[in-house]
Amino acid sequence: GYLADVEDDPRETRVERVVHPAMPEDIPKPAQEGVAEVTYETLGDLVQSIEQ
């Protein structure tokens, strides 16, 4: 990973770190779907607890 590049060029690594999370296409599809599933499950639980 790019963490090992810190000693070589801190500026380059910082830019990479900032840019990387902003690119959803870099995230594997299963990971995206898993996150969505967890979010919806959590929202469902919240709604249920509010309605009771």
Secondary structure by P-SEA (a helix, b strand, c coil): cccccccccaaaaaaaaaaaccccccccaaaaaaaaaaaaaaaaaaaaaaac
